[in-house]
Amino acid sequence: MLEQLKKNKQLWLNCLSIFIVGVGLIFIYYILKNLGLITNQIHTFILLIRPVIIAFGIAYVLNRPMIYIEKKLKDLSRKIFKKELASGASRGFTILLLFILVVGSIYVLFNSIIPPIMKNLRLLLESLPMFQESMNYYIKELGPYVESFINQQQIDQISNFITNLLSAIGTQILQLGTGVITNVTGFAISTLTTIILSIYFLKDKEILINSVDKGAQALLSPRLLKRMKQLLHDLDVVFGGFLIAQLIAAILAGVFSTLILLVIRHPFAILVGLVTGVTNVIPYIGPILGALLGCVLGLFSSLNLAILSLILLTIYQQLDANVIQPKLLSNSVGLNPVWVLIAILIGGHYLGMVGMIVSIPSAALAQIYLTRRYHRLKKQQKI
């Protein structure tokens, strides 16, 4: 009897396994068959919740400044009024002050930086017809130095490519700005929704975290929940520090590149500085792009200006890539500058630009877990 039950149990288990595998295969077939529809639905859903995603990103970036300002407000309140501000009042004042600073910064940006950039773009588009003639002139001036390894047809192809590329980039940026102004109503509604959501995320972050924590407690085991919390905390520490360091590095790259080009009277100094700052998020590659752009746009004025721009921006690029960025990133993510450079090289080799960007926080996270494991094993006297 017992043997019969054991055989039947094994039979039922085998049948159940076959059933689960069959259902899984049918599910995979259904997904593959309707992959386009599923992808479209996911894309539609992401567009729908895009204000929520952007608002969460804004709240995450502003969270650390908010904590710092709120702490300073409470300290100031204790010194002046001999008592601490209530949590609700201090949070409200902090968010108000923070958004005044953000809006003020955006206002300064649009009034002091955007108009010169738009002027640079218009000047660039107006000067493009003359670019090929300038290239031919410079080639003739250089003469035997370049004719030994490049012919006239290749020169024409290169100049045409650069002209078309600059024209496409400039036109796209101008169209983007015009599109934002044209669709001002939709843009304003989306922006207002995002701002309101980000304010609520900052104001009620403890309540929201508590709600997520309760849901996680209901769904996950205590051990898994503890590990998930530790992982999220580590990600916050590493990626939060990485974002701040990258932001500082980008601002420094943009400002110093602009100042260098303004000193030598480069006509597109602000535009090149902006591009250098934005692309600086890509280690090594970003500053090089800025230097090349400064050189190419310098050709609109003179060959000497182009060469001088390339030399000065390359010198700064070397300083930024080998001193400034490794130092900032090592301080923010806890990695030695040598490991920062090694992580960038490995990430760039295997995954290109994306690998260069994610390699540093990934290496910092790996260092945290390896260090913890080392101390745990040492405590257990296993090493």
HUCORHU-V506238 format. One line per field, one symbol per residue. ss: DSSP state (h for helix, s for strand, l for the rest). burial: 1 if it has 16 or more other C-alpha atoms within 10 Angstrom, else 0. A space follows every 50 residues. Layout:
ss=???
burial=???
This chain:
ss=lhhhhhhhhhhhhhhhhhhhhhhhhhhhhhhhhlhhhhhhhhhhhhhhlh hhhhhhhhhhhhhhhhhhhhhhhhhhhhhhhlllllhhhhhhhhhhhhhh hhhhhhhhhhhhhhhhhhhhhhhhhhhhhhhhhhhhhhhhhhlhhhhlll lhhhhhhhhhhhhhhhhhhhhhhhhhhhhhhhlhhhhhhhhhhhhhhhhh hhhlhhhhhhhhhhhhhhhllhhhhhhhhhhhhhhhhhhhhhhhhhhhhh hhhhhhhhhhhhhlllllhhhhhhhhhhhlllllhhhhhhhhhhhhhhll llhhhhhhhhhhhhhhhhhhhhhhhhhhhhhhhlllhhhhhhhhhhhhhh hhhhhhhhhhhhhhhhhhhhhhhhhhhhhllll
burial=00000000000000000000000000000000000000000000000000 11111101110110010011001100000000001000011101100100 00000000000000011101100110010011011000100000000000 00001000100110011001100000000000000000000001101111 11100000000000010000000010000000011011111111111111 11111111111000011111111111111111111111111111111111 10101111111111011001110111111101111010011011101100 001011111111111001000000000000000
